[in-house]
């Protein structure tokens, strides 16, 4: 069961899912408010997300899972493991932080503020979104280095 980061969705694990042994079931959920999930007005806490995972496992009749969490998803996995350790066989954390002091949390919050601000951003079209993404500093070099992987993003 893969749990994505703050501004991602379950599709962020497509490449990993394609490489998983076909004898294994691989699930990548959309956290509430992301992807195709409903967007409630409140309650996006780690433990609310963890409770959502518990409900999904019950719906899928899964008794034990290997959890894999990226970034925020790592924290959600830790919260889930705290609530229901009996349902976790193993846990994989990718780019999830550790126990931080309030000062360190302040620095993390300041660092991810641009990403948090994107959560409320709406685009009127796919073209507007792609133009926005083309300017993203974390992605901008990739279309030039790997045009075969990003043909729709390559700048003309």
Phi, psi and omega per residue, in radians:
X1 nan 2.034 -3.115
X2 -1.764 2.384 -3.114
X3 -2.144 2.113 -3.013
X4 -1.409 3.044 3.129
X5 -1.494 -3.013 -2.943
X6 -0.980 -0.895 -3.062
X7 -1.915 0.417 3.136
X8 -1.875 -2.933 3.011
X9 -2.638 -3.127 -3.083
X10 -1.004 -0.455 -3.139
X11 -1.166 -0.251 3.140
X12 -1.158 -0.197 3.129
X13 -1.805 0.189 -3.094
X14 -0.977 -0.765 -3.108
X15 -1.138 -0.714 3.106
X16 -1.146 -0.768 -3.128
X17 -1.024 -0.639 -3.113
X18 -1.198 -0.317 -3.120
X19 -1.751 -0.080 -3.098
X20 -1.291 2.480 3.094
X21 -0.918 2.286 -3.075
X22 -1.112 -0.263 3.097
X23 -1.344 -0.199 -3.141
X24 -1.790 2.505 3.005
X25 -1.543 2.373 -3.137
X26 -2.181 2.158 3.112
X27 -2.098 2.339 3.046
X28 -2.209 1.860 -3.043
X29 -1.528 2.789 2.942
X30 -1.662 2.145 3.041
X31 -1.139 2.734 -3.133
X32 -0.957 2.403 -3.136
X33 1.467 -0.050 -3.114
X34 -2.096 2.798 3.076
X35 0.940 -2.219 -3.100
X36 -1.693 0.156 3.137
X37 -1.361 2.761 3.040
X38 -1.111 2.717 -3.092
X39 -2.064 1.386 -3.141
X40 -1.125 2.745 -3.092
X41 -1.207 -0.419 -3.099
X42 -2.627 3.098 3.087
X43 1.235 1.224 3.055
X44 -1.967 0.518 -3.097
X45 -1.223 2.829 3.101
X46 -1.022 -0.723 -3.100
X47 -1.272 -0.489 3.039
X48 -1.172 -0.777 3.080
X49 -1.069 -0.717 3.126
X50 -1.093 -0.697 3.091
X51 -1.132 -0.597 3.067
X52 -1.111 -0.689 3.099
X53 -1.115 -0.745 3.112
X54 -1.022 -0.760 3.128
X55 -1.134 -0.698 3.120
X56 -1.123 -0.758 3.116
X57 -1.074 -0.674 3.098
X58 -1.133 -0.755 3.127
X59 -1.090 -0.620 -3.127
X60 -1.517 -0.039 -3.108
X61 0.984 0.746 3.093
X62 -1.735 2.242 -3.071
X63 -1.628 -0.467 -3.133
X64 -2.685 2.426 -3.107
X65 -2.370 2.792 2.889
X66 -1.657 2.096 3.134
X67 -1.661 2.403 3.063
X68 -2.262 2.097 -3.119
X69 -2.171 2.367 3.086
X70 -1.895 2.240 3.057
X71 0.962 -2.085 3.099
X72 -0.947 -0.650 3.112
X73 -1.038 -0.532 3.057
X74 -1.124 -0.750 3.088
X75 -1.135 -0.676 3.099
X76 -1.089 -0.742 3.116
X77 -1.086 -0.717 3.102
X78 -1.101 -0.736 3.103
X79 -1.096 -0.732 3.127
X80 -1.101 -0.776 -3.135
X81 -1.095 -0.597 3.085
X82 -1.143 -0.742 -3.117
X83 -1.294 -0.741 -3.019
X84 -2.370 1.131 -3.136
X85 -1.060 -0.409 -3.139
X86 -1.176 -0.308 -3.124
X87 -1.718 -0.003 -3.063
X88 -1.915 2.060 3.077
X89 -1.427 -0.847 3.129
X90 -2.585 2.846 3.098
X91 -2.401 2.369 3.092
X92 -2.042 2.123 3.111
X93 -1.935 2.226 3.133
X94 -2.105 2.095 3.067
X95 0.972 0.662 3.052
X96 -1.875 2.390 -3.047
X97 -1.272 -3.035 -3.116
X98 -2.081 -2.889 3.104
X99 -1.188 2.029 -3.064
X100 -1.997 2.618 3.052
X101 -1.320 2.838 3.073
X102 -0.969 -0.648 3.107
X103 -1.123 -0.750 3.114
X104 -1.139 -0.712 3.095
X105 -1.056 -0.681 3.100
X106 -1.042 -0.716 3.115
X107 -1.176 -0.722 3.117
X108 -1.097 -0.811 -3.131
X109 -1.043 -0.762 3.112
X110 -1.103 -0.666 -3.120
X111 -1.206 -0.574 -3.109
X112 -1.699 0.038 -3.122
X113 -0.947 -0.763 3.101
X114 -1.003 -0.657 3.098
X115 -1.218 -0.703 3.104
X116 -1.076 -0.689 3.135
X117 -1.103 -0.486 -3.139
X118 -1.232 -0.361 -3.091
X119 -1.074 -0.480 -3.138
X120 -1.677 0.009 -3.077
X121 -1.415 2.322 3.083
X122 -2.056 2.524 3.123
X123 -2.012 2.446 -3.098
X124 -1.404 -0.284 -3.122
X125 -2.750 2.868 3.064
X126 -1.130 -0.587 3.101
X127 -1.102 -0.750 3.109
X128 -1.096 -0.722 3.118
X129 -1.101 -0.826 -3.129
X130 -1.088 -0.673 3.081
X131 -1.107 -0.672 3.091
X132 -1.114 -0.827 -3.101
X133 -1.112 -0.621 3.139
X134 -1.005 -0.496 -3.107
X135 -1.600 -0.065 -3.094
X136 -1.156 2.229 -3.086
X137 -1.096 -0.533 -3.124
X138 -1.325 -0.303 -3.083
X139 -1.985 -0.385 -2.991
X140 -0.885 -0.751 -3.123
X141 -1.237 -0.436 -3.015
X142 -1.070 -0.767 -3.137
X143 -1.045 -0.527 -3.135
X144 -1.381 -0.593 -3.141
X145 -1.412 -0.602 -3.067
X146 -2.325 1.132 -3.072
X147 -1.069 -0.461 3.133
X148 -1.210 -0.467 3.126
X149 -1.491 -0.443 -3.058
X150 -2.238 0.932 -3.044
X151 -1.098 -0.585 -3.111
X152 -1.365 -0.283 -3.108
X153 -1.732 -0.277 -3.087
X154 -1.030 2.289 3.125
X155 -1.353 2.470 3.129
X156 -1.543 nan nan
